[in-house]
Amino acid sequence: MEKLICYSIGDGQNINFWNQPWHPDGTLVNLITDSSLFTNISRNANVNDILQGGIWGPILNLPQLHVLKSTIDKAILNLGNSNEVIWKPKDDGKFSIKSAWNSSSEKIPKPPWTLSVWFPSAIPKHAFTCWQALWGRLLTADRLIRMGIQALPYCPLCTHGSESINHLFFRCAYSKWIWHSILTKLNIRRRVKDITDEETWIRDHCRGKSAFAMAIKLLWHASIYFIWFERNSRIHSNSRSHKQQVLQNILHTVKIKLIFLQNEDELGTPNPICSNLFNLSNQHNQKAQRWCYWKKPPLGKVKINSDASLTAGNAGIGGIVRNHEGIGIRFFSLNVEVEAIHLLELKAILQGVVMASKNHLRNIWVESDSQTAVNIILKKYQCPWRAISTLAKLNIILSDMESWEISHSWREANTVADYLSKIDCPFKGEDMVLGLAHSPIQQVIDMDSIGTLYQRM
């Protein structure tokens, strides 16, 4: 349990310095292996005994405590507030039964067919029936008999063979004819096998978001759903439908779904087979072109653009300060520890504001292409517990500004900051002045300053 909680340090009272998990990595007594450090700081010391006025006390400056100082710099500080227990498994730091269960229970790997069952455009009741079938959870006759429940052992669809998941899907002559007819209409010539083999074939051949791949997955779901529905109707309602009628129900249902997806511009351009079978348009909906540009700050105010990057286990932040004419004043580009991208975006904003403060720029307009980071600062989203320290530091600096505002920027109008955040950016430093050596940046700055339009992707 100790690994699942930590503290947000406010006043530091009543939290033991050594034995309570106020450090994100656990208790210091377990993190520090050098027992000689205990002679300098009492075993009974509280955090507030060492944290004085928001600054770690001078005792940590002793040479023998250097390792300890570098370790506790990771602590989550939220000065001026009361101490708060943080539940680490959740971003908002709040305890929940679900997160506790997920943290304590063994993680079961997802089955290989997950993505062919659960995908955004699936019809929920069809996907659920398909999921039950692949897990072997449908109450077929063989399963009922194993449970000690009386059931007719034969298949109610073809009246031949024992009813099981593999028989119903698709060894049964009735269901096999339906699925084979669908494949034929799609101009697919292959031998129909049982449900697991069919799922494997669909997974291998229906990747991506093409209209054809979407149609096959929806038809497969609908086939399992309507075949199971017909089976239940025959057993419980004594109602029977010809296999041709079931086939038409499947095709009609999928047709309505595909037309809806196309109208919502969520379907790729269909091939001629799909167009003819489902009456789909071959003309893919074209979105209207959208444009954006970098906006200059008003006279007397500077604008800070920041960004973060996260690629292949590396992370970076970058940003630039420009005046009302769009002229670059200062910039930064730093490689940082890997974290979640929204935490990196917040750190990039903080670094930009710190840079402005150090250069006595006290009327600022902050712009980020991370809507999440902007909403966290504006308190529209709850601050993740891992970002509490960053947000607290940012709020302290912003409170000393004469005026400040923050807004979202489109990525295409944030190109300079994006370039500076890259790991391979050749200009590295936390507060630099633009010069002749920075011509790649200057070219984009010049384009921004004259209001160049950039097409949004």
C-alpha positions as CSV (number, residue, x, y, z in Angstrom):
1,M,0.0,0.0,0.0
2,E,2.9,2.4,0.7
3,K,3.8,2.4,-3.0
4,L,0.3,3.6,-3.9
5,I,0.2,6.7,-1.8
6,C,2.3,9.8,-1.3
7,Y,1.8,13.3,0.2
8,S,1.4,16.7,-1.3
9,I,3.4,18.8,1.2
10,G,1.7,21.9,2.4
11,D,2.9,22.9,5.9
12,G,4.7,19.5,6.5
13,Q,3.4,19.1,10.0
14,N,2.7,15.7,11.4
15,I,4.5,13.9,8.5
16,N,7.5,12.0,9.6
17,F,10.5,12.9,7.5
18,W,11.9,9.3,7.4
19,N,9.0,6.9,7.8
20,Q,6.0,8.3,5.9
21,P,5.6,8.2,2.1
22,W,5.6,11.9,1.3
23,H,8.2,11.3,-1.4
24,P,6.8,10.1,-4.7
25,D,9.2,7.1,-4.7
26,G,8.3,5.9,-1.2
27,T,9.7,6.4,2.3
28,L,13.2,7.9,2.7
29,V,14.2,5.2,5.2
30,N,13.9,2.7,2.3
31,L,15.3,5.0,-0.4
32,I,18.4,6.0,1.5
33,T,20.8,3.2,2.2
34,D,23.5,5.2,4.1
35,S,22.6,4.8,7.8
36,S,25.1,7.5,8.8
37,L,22.6,10.2,7.5
38,F,20.4,9.3,10.5
39,T,22.9,11.0,12.8
40,N,22.3,14.3,11.2
41,I,18.5,14.3,11.1
42,S,16.6,12.7,13.9
43,R,14.5,9.7,13.3
44,N,11.5,11.6,14.8
45,A,11.9,14.7,12.6
46,N,8.9,15.9,10.7
47,V,9.0,17.4,7.2
48,N,8.3,20.9,8.5
49,D,11.5,20.6,10.7
50,I,13.5,20.5,7.5
51,L,11.3,22.5,5.1
52,Q,11.6,26.1,6.3
53,G,9.6,28.8,4.6
54,G,9.2,26.7,1.5
55,I,12.9,26.0,1.2
56,W,14.8,22.9,2.4
57,G,16.8,23.8,5.4
58,P,20.5,24.5,5.4
59,I,21.3,21.1,7.1
60,L,20.8,19.5,3.7
61,N,23.7,21.5,2.3
62,L,26.2,19.4,4.3
63,P,28.4,17.4,1.9
64,Q,27.4,14.1,3.4
65,L,23.7,14.9,2.7
66,H,24.1,15.8,-1.0
67,V,22.5,12.5,-2.1
68,L,19.6,13.1,0.2
69,K,19.1,16.7,-1.1
70,S,18.9,15.5,-4.8
71,T,16.4,12.8,-3.8
72,I,13.9,15.0,-1.9
73,D,13.9,17.6,-4.7
74,K,11.3,15.3,-6.3
75,A,8.8,16.0,-3.5
76,I,5.4,17.4,-4.3
77,L,5.1,20.8,-2.8
78,N,1.9,22.7,-2.5
79,L,2.9,25.4,-0.1
80,G,0.4,27.4,1.8
81,N,-2.1,24.6,1.8
82,S,-2.7,21.7,4.2
83,N,-1.0,18.4,3.7
84,E,-2.9,16.1,1.4
85,V,-2.7,12.3,0.9
86,I,-2.4,11.5,-2.9
87,W,-3.7,8.2,-4.3
88,K,-1.0,7.6,-7.0
89,P,-3.0,5.1,-9.2
90,K,-5.4,7.9,-10.3
91,D,-4.4,11.1,-12.1
92,D,-6.6,13.2,-9.8
93,G,-5.0,11.7,-6.7
94,K,-8.4,10.6,-5.3
95,F,-9.0,7.1,-3.9
96,S,-11.5,4.8,-5.6
97,I,-12.4,1.2,-5.1
98,K,-11.9,0.5,-8.8
99,S,-8.3,1.8,-8.9
100,A,-7.5,0.0,-5.7
101,W,-8.7,-3.3,-7.2
102,N,-6.8,-2.6,-10.5
103,S,-3.6,-1.9,-8.5
104,S,-3.8,-5.0,-6.4
105,S,-5.1,-7.5,-8.8
106,E,-3.1,-9.4,-11.4
107,K,-3.2,-7.9,-14.9
108,I,-4.8,-10.3,-17.3
109,P,-3.5,-9.9,-20.9
110,K,-6.1,-8.9,-23.5
111,P,-7.1,-11.7,-25.9
112,P,-5.8,-11.2,-29.5
113,W,-9.3,-10.6,-30.8
114,T,-10.0,-7.6,-28.7
115,L,-9.7,-5.0,-31.5
116,S,-11.9,-7.0,-33.9
117,V,-14.7,-7.0,-31.3
118,W,-14.4,-3.6,-29.6
119,F,-13.8,-0.8,-32.0
120,P,-15.4,2.7,-32.0
121,S,-17.9,2.2,-34.8
122,A,-19.2,-1.2,-33.6
123,I,-22.9,-1.7,-32.7
124,P,-22.7,-2.3,-29.0
125,K,-25.3,-5.2,-28.7
126,H,-23.6,-6.9,-31.7
127,A,-20.2,-6.5,-30.2
128,F,-21.3,-7.8,-26.8
129,T,-22.8,-10.9,-28.3
130,C,-19.7,-11.5,-30.3
131,W,-17.6,-11.0,-27.2
132,Q,-19.7,-13.6,-25.4
133,A,-19.3,-16.1,-28.2
134,L,-15.5,-15.8,-28.4
135,W,-15.3,-16.2,-24.6
136,G,-17.6,-19.3,-24.9
137,R,-20.1,-17.6,-22.6
138,L,-23.3,-18.0,-24.7
139,L,-25.6,-20.5,-23.1
140,T,-25.5,-23.1,-25.8
141,A,-26.9,-26.7,-25.2
142,D,-23.5,-28.2,-24.5
143,R,-22.8,-25.6,-21.8
144,L,-26.2,-25.9,-20.2
145,I,-25.9,-29.7,-20.0
146,R,-22.4,-29.3,-18.3
147,M,-24.1,-27.0,-15.8
148,G,-26.7,-29.7,-15.0
149,I,-29.6,-27.9,-16.8
150,Q,-31.8,-29.9,-19.0
151,A,-31.6,-28.9,-22.7
152,L,-32.2,-30.4,-26.1
153,P,-28.7,-31.3,-27.3
154,Y,-29.3,-30.8,-31.0
155,C,-29.0,-27.6,-33.0
156,P,-32.3,-25.8,-33.4
157,L,-31.2,-24.2,-36.7
158,C,-30.2,-27.2,-38.7
159,T,-31.5,-30.0,-36.3
160,H,-28.3,-31.9,-37.1
161,G,-25.3,-32.2,-34.8
162,S,-24.8,-31.1,-31.2
163,E,-25.3,-27.4,-30.4
164,S,-22.0,-25.7,-29.3
165,I,-20.4,-22.3,-30.1
166,N,-18.3,-23.8,-32.9
167,H,-21.3,-25.6,-34.3
168,L,-23.5,-22.5,-34.3
169,F,-20.7,-20.3,-35.8
170,F,-20.3,-21.6,-38.5
171,R,-20.3,-25.4,-38.9
172,C,-24.1,-25.4,-38.8
173,A,-25.5,-25.6,-42.4
174,Y,-28.0,-22.7,-41.6
175,S,-25.4,-20.3,-40.2
176,K,-22.7,-21.4,-42.7
177,W,-25.0,-20.5,-45.6
178,I,-25.6,-17.0,-44.2
179,W,-21.9,-16.2,-43.6
180,H,-20.9,-17.7,-47.0
181,S,-23.6,-15.7,-48.8
182,I,-22.2,-12.5,-47.2
183,L,-18.6,-13.3,-48.2
184,T,-19.8,-14.0,-51.7
185,K,-21.6,-10.6,-52.0
186,L,-18.3,-9.0,-51.0
187,N,-16.6,-11.0,-53.8
188,I,-14.6,-13.0,-51.2
189,R,-14.0,-16.6,-52.2
190,R,-12.9,-18.7,-49.2
191,R,-13.9,-21.8,-47.2
192,V,-16.0,-20.9,-44.2
193,K,-14.6,-22.3,-40.9
194,D,-15.6,-22.0,-37.2
195,I,-15.7,-18.7,-35.2
196,T,-12.1,-18.6,-34.0
197,D,-10.7,-19.2,-37.5
198,E,-13.1,-16.6,-39.0
199,E,-12.0,-14.1,-36.4
200,T,-8.4,-14.7,-37.1
201,W,-9.0,-14.2,-40.8
202,I,-10.9,-10.9,-40.1
203,R,-8.2,-9.7,-37.8
204,D,-5.5,-10.4,-40.5
205,H,-7.4,-9.0,-43.5
206,C,-9.5,-6.2,-42.1
207,R,-7.1,-3.8,-40.5
208,G,-7.3,0.0,-40.8
209,K,-10.4,2.2,-41.3
210,S,-11.3,1.5,-44.9
211,A,-15.0,1.2,-45.7
212,F,-14.4,-2.4,-46.9
213,A,-12.7,-3.4,-43.7
214,M,-15.4,-1.7,-41.6
215,A,-18.2,-3.4,-43.6
216,I,-16.7,-6.9,-43.0
217,K,-16.3,-6.4,-39.3
218,L,-19.8,-5.0,-38.9
219,L,-21.3,-7.9,-41.0
220,W,-19.4,-10.5,-38.9
221,H,-20.8,-8.9,-35.7
222,A,-24.3,-8.7,-37.1
223,S,-24.2,-12.3,-38.4
224,I,-23.3,-13.7,-34.9
225,Y,-26.0,-11.5,-33.3
226,F,-28.8,-12.4,-35.7
227,I,-27.9,-16.1,-35.8
228,W,-28.0,-16.2,-32.0
229,F,-31.3,-14.2,-32.0
230,E,-32.9,-16.6,-34.4
231,R,-31.6,-19.6,-32.3
232,N,-33.3,-18.1,-29.2
233,S,-36.5,-17.3,-31.1
234,R,-36.9,-20.9,-32.1
235,I,-36.3,-22.2,-28.6
236,H,-38.2,-19.7,-26.5
237,S,-40.9,-18.2,-28.9
238,N,-41.4,-21.1,-31.3
239,S,-40.8,-18.5,-34.1
240,R,-38.8,-19.4,-37.2
241,S,-37.3,-17.2,-39.9
242,H,-35.9,-18.4,-43.2
243,K,-32.2,-18.0,-43.6
244,Q,-32.8,-15.6,-46.5
245,Q,-34.7,-13.3,-44.1
246,V,-31.9,-13.4,-41.5
247,L,-29.5,-12.5,-44.3
248,Q,-31.6,-9.5,-45.3
249,N,-31.8,-8.4,-41.7
250,I,-28.0,-8.5,-41.4
251,L,-27.4,-6.6,-44.6
252,H,-30.1,-3.9,-43.9
253,T,-28.7,-3.3,-40.4
254,V,-25.2,-2.9,-41.6
255,K,-26.3,-0.7,-44.5
256,I,-28.0,1.8,-42.1
257,K,-24.8,1.9,-39.9
258,L,-22.5,2.5,-42.8
259,I,-24.7,5.3,-44.3
260,F,-24.7,6.9,-40.9
261,L,-20.9,6.7,-40.6
262,Q,-20.5,8.2,-44.1
263,N,-22.8,11.1,-43.3
264,E,-20.7,11.7,-40.1
265,D,-17.6,11.7,-42.2
266,E,-16.3,8.7,-40.2
267,L,-16.0,6.3,-43.1
268,G,-13.3,6.0,-45.8
269,T,-14.1,6.1,-49.5
270,P,-15.9,2.8,-50.3
271,N,-14.8,0.5,-53.1
272,P,-17.3,-0.3,-55.9
273,I,-18.4,-3.5,-54.1
274,C,-19.4,-1.7,-50.9
275,S,-21.0,1.2,-52.9
276,N,-23.2,-1.2,-54.9
277,L,-24.1,-3.5,-51.9
278,F,-24.9,-0.7,-49.4
279,N,-25.8,2.2,-51.7
280,L,-22.9,4.3,-50.5
281,S,-21.5,7.4,-52.2
282,N,-18.1,7.1,-53.9
283,Q,-17.5,10.8,-53.2
284,H,-15.8,11.1,-49.8
285,N,-17.0,14.1,-47.8
286,Q,-14.4,16.9,-48.2
287,K,-13.9,19.0,-45.1
288,A,-13.7,22.7,-45.7
289,Q,-10.2,24.0,-45.5
290,R,-9.4,25.7,-42.2
291,W,-6.7,28.2,-41.6
292,C,-4.9,29.7,-38.6
293,Y,-2.2,32.3,-37.9
294,W,0.0,33.5,-35.1
295,K,-1.6,36.5,-33.4
296,K,0.6,39.4,-32.1
297,P,0.2,40.5,-28.5
298,P,-1.0,44.0,-27.9
299,L,1.4,46.9,-27.2
300,G,3.0,46.6,-23.7
301,K,2.5,42.9,-23.5
302,V,4.7,39.9,-24.6
303,K,3.6,36.6,-25.8
304,I,5.0,33.2,-24.6
305,N,4.5,30.2,-26.9
306,S,5.6,26.9,-25.5
307,D,5.4,23.2,-26.5
308,A,6.6,19.8,-25.4
309,S,7.7,16.7,-27.4
310,L,7.8,13.0,-26.4
311,T,9.3,10.5,-28.8
312,A,11.1,7.1,-28.4
313,G,11.7,7.4,-24.7
314,N,13.0,11.0,-24.9
315,A,11.3,14.3,-23.9
316,G,11.9,17.9,-24.5
317,I,10.3,21.3,-23.9
318,G,10.8,24.6,-25.8
319,G,9.3,28.1,-25.9
320,I,9.8,31.7,-27.2
321,V,8.9,35.1,-26.0
322,R,7.9,37.7,-28.6
323,N,6.9,41.4,-28.4
324,H,3.9,43.3,-29.9
325,E,5.8,43.5,-33.3
326,G,6.3,39.7,-33.3
327,I,10.1,40.1,-32.7
328,G,11.7,37.3,-30.7
329,I,13.2,38.4,-27.4
330,R,14.2,35.2,-25.6
331,F,13.8,31.5,-26.1
332,F,14.6,28.2,-24.3
333,S,15.1,24.6,-25.4
334,L,15.7,21.8,-22.9
335,N,15.8,18.0,-22.7
336,V,13.9,16.8,-19.7
337,E,12.8,13.5,-18.0
338,V,10.1,11.5,-19.7
339,E,6.6,12.1,-18.3
340,A,3.1,12.1,-19.6
341,I,2.7,14.7,-22.4
342,H,0.3,16.9,-20.5
343,L,2.7,17.1,-17.6
344,L,5.5,18.1,-20.0
345,E,3.3,20.8,-21.6
346,L,2.7,22.3,-18.1
347,K,6.5,22.3,-17.4
348,A,7.1,24.0,-20.8
349,I,4.6,26.7,-19.8
350,L,6.2,27.1,-16.4
351,Q,9.7,27.4,-18.0
352,G,8.4,30.1,-20.3
353,V,6.8,32.1,-17.5
354,V,10.0,31.7,-15.3
355,M,12.1,33.1,-18.3
356,A,9.8,36.1,-18.7
357,S,9.9,36.8,-14.9
358,K,13.7,36.7,-14.8
359,N,13.8,39.2,-17.6
360,H,11.3,41.5,-15.8
361,L,8.5,41.0,-18.4
362,R,5.4,41.3,-16.2
363,N,2.6,41.6,-18.7
364,I,2.3,38.3,-20.5
365,W,0.1,36.3,-22.8
366,V,0.8,32.5,-22.6
367,E,-0.2,30.3,-25.5
368,S,0.0,26.5,-25.7
369,D,-1.2,24.0,-28.3
370,S,-2.2,21.7,-25.4
371,Q,-5.9,22.4,-24.6
372,T,-5.5,20.1,-21.6
373,A,-2.7,22.1,-20.0
374,V,-4.6,25.3,-20.6
375,N,-7.7,24.0,-19.0
376,I,-5.8,22.7,-16.0
377,I,-4.3,26.2,-15.4
378,L,-7.7,27.8,-15.8
379,K,-9.1,25.2,-13.3
380,K,-11.6,23.8,-15.9
381,Y,-9.9,20.4,-15.4
382,Q,-8.8,18.9,-12.2
383,C,-5.0,19.1,-11.8
384,P,-3.3,15.6,-11.9
385,W,-1.5,14.9,-8.6
386,R,1.8,14.6,-10.5
387,A,1.4,18.2,-11.7
388,I,0.6,19.7,-8.3
389,S,4.1,21.0,-7.7
390,T,4.4,22.4,-11.2
391,L,1.1,24.2,-11.0
392,A,1.8,25.6,-7.5
393,K,5.1,27.1,-8.7
394,L,3.4,28.5,-11.8
395,N,0.6,30.1,-9.7
396,I,3.2,31.8,-7.4
397,I,4.9,33.4,-10.4
398,L,1.7,34.4,-12.1
399,S,0.5,36.0,-8.9
400,D,3.5,38.4,-9.1
401,M,2.7,39.4,-12.7
402,E,1.0,42.8,-13.4
403,S,-1.3,41.0,-15.9
404,W,-1.5,37.6,-17.5
405,E,-3.7,35.5,-19.7
406,I,-3.5,32.1,-21.3
407,S,-5.1,30.6,-24.4
408,H,-5.0,27.6,-26.7
409,S,-3.1,27.8,-30.0
410,W,-3.4,25.6,-33.0
411,R,-0.4,23.4,-33.5
412,E,0.2,24.8,-37.0
413,A,0.6,28.4,-35.5
414,N,2.9,27.1,-32.8
415,T,5.7,26.0,-35.1
416,V,8.6,27.8,-33.4
417,A,7.9,26.4,-30.0
418,D,7.4,22.9,-31.6
419,Y,10.8,23.1,-33.2
420,L,12.5,24.2,-29.9
421,S,10.9,21.3,-28.0
422,K,12.4,18.7,-30.2
423,I,15.2,16.5,-28.8
424,D,17.4,17.1,-31.8
425,C,17.0,20.9,-31.7
426,P,20.6,22.2,-31.9
427,F,20.1,25.2,-29.7
428,K,19.9,24.2,-26.0
429,G,19.6,26.4,-23.0
430,E,17.0,27.7,-20.5
431,D,17.2,31.4,-21.3
432,M,18.8,32.5,-24.6
433,V,18.9,35.6,-26.8
434,L,18.1,35.3,-30.5
435,G,21.0,35.9,-32.8
436,L,22.4,35.3,-36.3
437,A,23.1,31.7,-35.5
438,H,19.4,31.0,-35.0
439,S,18.3,31.6,-38.6
440,P,16.0,28.5,-38.8
441,I,14.0,29.9,-36.0
442,Q,14.1,33.5,-37.3
443,Q,12.7,32.5,-40.7
444,V,9.5,31.1,-39.1
445,I,9.3,34.1,-36.7
446,D,9.4,36.5,-39.6
447,M,6.5,34.5,-41.3
448,D,4.5,34.6,-38.1
449,S,5.0,38.3,-37.7
450,I,3.5,39.2,-41.0
451,G,0.4,37.1,-40.3
452,T,1.1,34.1,-42.6
453,L,-1.8,31.8,-42.9
454,Y,-1.2,28.1,-42.0
455,Q,-3.6,25.4,-43.1
456,R,-4.9,23.3,-40.3
457,M,-4.5,19.5,-40.7
